[in-house]
């Protein structure tokens, strides 16, 4: 069995998830919902303060943070949940 890296999974999710719908209604509306589902399905937790998360979103929205920087930001804050954690 081959496991995907986080980057590979995000690329696949970006290609497939936006098209996931029924009757013209997306299953998971908005980036936030898609990201939350991705983390849940892949057993990851994102740990960040509210201020840190808002600053991240504003930088991304303003185009002040590129893909590499955003990837580093996420890597620093994503952690895989241990067995038995919810």
C-alpha positions, 0 to 999 in steps of 0.5 A: 500500500502506498501512502500519499504525502500531505502535499500530494493529498492536497493536490488531489483534494483540490482537483476532486473536492470542488466537484463533489456535489449532488443536484448542483449543491456542493457537499462541503461549501467553502474552503474552510469546510473542505479543509476541516473535512480533509483534516478529519478524514486524515486524522490531523488537528490544526493548532493555532490561536485565533489571531494567528489564524486570522493573520494567516487568512488575511495574508493569503487573501491579500496575496502576501503569502505564497504557496511555499509560505502557506505550506510551511505555516500549515506544516508548523501547525498540523499534527497527526492525532494519536490513537484514541484521540478525538 
